[in-house]
Amino acid sequence: MTATYIYWTSTVLLSLLYFASAALYVTKGADVRKAQAELGYSASHLVPFMIAVKVLGPIAILSRFNLGLSDLAYAGIFYHLILSGLAHLGVRKPKGAIPAAVGLMLLAGSFLTQNMAREVPSPYAPGVTVQQTTPN
């Protein structure tokens, strides 16, 4: 029962973090582009792409309409958070890496407890035993 609470709490908080970030990208686009330029990214087409990713990733995890897509969303969010944190650390702005660190903790809580809270288990998360059959 505790794992279910951990799963839903971490998943909802991670989703809110991503949805709030997407809203920030929509409402403060110029500021986001400026901040990305300070991190060494100057691609103006990155902002609309990131808005879509920051909305669709959590939706895939929350809805879990396709298990493979949900697992891919976990992987994508993991890499995004790692790269975001490293980008901030790389320009010596460690305070900017705090949301990524919090997101990684929430992501770990969600991913590691998903099989205890969801009906259809992910083959990649802990807690799944896979039976292999060998031909006779």
JONORTA-V961250 format. One record per residue. N is the residue number from 0. RES is the residue in one letter. PHI is phi in degrees with one decimal (* if undefined). PSI is psi as a letter, one per 30 degrees, with the letter a starting at -180 (none if undefined). OMEGA is omega in degrees with one decimal (* if undefined). Layout:
BEGIN
N_RES_PHI_PSI_OMEGA, N_RES_PHI_PSI_OMEGA
END
This chain:
BEGIN
0_M_*_e_178.4, 1_T_-62.5_e_179.6, 2_A_-62.1_e_178.7, 3_T_-64.3_e_177.6, 4_Y_-64.7_e_178.2, 5_I_-61.6_e_-179.1, 6_Y_-59.6_e_-174.2, 7_W_-68.3_e_178.5, 8_T_-65.1_e_-179.0, 9_S_-66.8_e_-179.2, 10_T_-67.7_e_179.5, 11_V_-67.2_e_179.0, 12_L_-66.3_e_176.1, 13_L_-62.6_e_178.9, 14_S_-63.5_e_177.9, 15_L_-63.6_e_176.0, 16_L_-59.3_e_-179.3, 17_Y_-70.8_e_178.8, 18_F_-66.6_e_177.1, 19_A_-64.7_e_177.9, 20_S_-64.5_e_178.0, 21_A_-63.7_e_177.9, 22_A_-63.0_e_176.6, 23_L_-63.2_e_178.1, 24_Y_-61.7_e_-179.1, 25_V_-74.0_e_-173.4, 26_T_-84.4_f_-177.2, 27_K_-123.9_h_-175.7, 28_G_-54.9_e_-178.7, 29_A_-66.5_e_178.6, 30_D_-66.3_e_179.0, 31_V_-65.3_e_178.5, 32_R_-61.6_e_178.4, 33_K_-64.7_e_179.6, 34_A_-64.4_e_177.9, 35_Q_-66.8_e_177.5, 36_A_-64.0_e_177.5, 37_E_-66.1_f_177.8, 38_L_-87.5_f_178.1, 39_G_100.4_g_178.5, 40_Y_-106.5_k_-179.4, 41_S_-120.7_g_-178.0, 42_A_-76.6_j_-178.9, 43_S_-69.6_f_179.3, 44_H_-78.8_f_-178.8, 45_L_-71.3_e_-176.0, 46_V_-63.2_e_179.0, 47_P_-62.2_e_177.8, 48_F_-63.3_e_-179.2, 49_M_-67.8_e_175.5, 50_I_-60.8_e_-180.0, 51_A_-62.4_e_-179.0, 52_V_-64.6_e_-177.2, 53_K_-71.9_f_175.3, 54_V_-95.5_e_-174.2, 55_L_-73.3_e_-179.9, 56_G_-59.9_e_178.3, 57_P_-63.3_e_177.4, 58_I_-63.1_e_179.0, 59_A_-63.5_e_-179.9, 60_I_-73.7_e_-178.4, 61_L_-67.0_e_-176.5, 62_S_-78.7_e_180.0, 63_R_49.9_h_178.5, 64_F_-69.7_f_176.3, 65_N_-141.2_j_-175.0, 66_L_-61.7_e_179.3, 67_G_-63.1_e_178.4, 68_L_-67.6_e_176.7, 69_S_-63.2_e_177.7, 70_D_-64.5_e_176.9, 71_L_-65.8_e_177.6, 72_A_-64.9_e_175.9, 73_Y_-58.8_e_-179.3, 74_A_-63.4_e_180.0, 75_G_-62.9_e_178.8, 76_I_-66.6_e_177.8, 77_F_-58.3_e_-178.9, 78_Y_-65.8_e_178.3, 79_H_-61.5_e_-178.6, 80_L_-66.8_e_177.2, 81_I_-61.3_e_-178.0, 82_L_-66.8_e_177.5, 83_S_-63.8_e_178.4, 84_G_-61.2_e_179.9, 85_L_-66.5_e_178.0, 86_A_-63.1_e_178.8, 87_H_-68.0_e_178.2, 88_L_-66.8_e_-178.9, 89_G_-65.7_f_177.4, 90_V_-102.8_g_176.0, 91_R_59.5_h_174.3, 92_K_-124.9_i_-174.1, 93_P_-63.9_f_178.2, 94_K_-63.7_e_178.4, 95_G_-69.8_f_179.7, 96_A_-86.9_f_-177.8, 97_I_-61.4_e_177.8, 98_P_-59.6_e_178.3, 99_A_-67.3_e_178.8, 100_A_-65.5_e_177.2, 101_V_-63.7_e_178.2, 102_G_-60.3_e_177.8, 103_L_-64.2_e_177.7, 104_M_-65.6_e_178.6, 105_L_-65.6_e_178.4, 106_L_-61.9_e_178.8, 107_A_-62.0_e_178.1, 108_G_-60.4_e_179.9, 109_S_-68.4_e_-175.9, 110_F_-65.9_e_-174.6, 111_L_-73.0_f_-179.0, 112_T_-109.7_g_-174.4, 113_Q_-61.7_e_-177.4, 114_N_-72.3_f_176.9, 115_M_-85.8_f_-175.5, 116_A_-109.2_f_-176.9, 117_R_-108.2_l_-177.2, 118_E_-70.2_e_-179.7, 119_V_-93.5_j_-176.3, 120_P_-78.1_k_174.0, 121_S_-84.1_k_179.1, 122_P_-71.9_f_-176.5, 123_Y_-98.1_f_-179.4, 124_A_-86.0_l_179.7, 125_P_-64.5_l_176.0, 126_G_98.3_g_179.2, 127_V_-108.7_k_174.3, 128_T_-103.9_k_-178.2, 129_V_-105.6_k_177.1, 130_Q_-91.4_k_176.6, 131_Q_-105.1_k_177.5, 132_T_-106.2_k_178.6, 133_T_-111.4_k_-179.9, 134_P_-67.5_k_-179.8, 135_N_-80.3_none_*
END
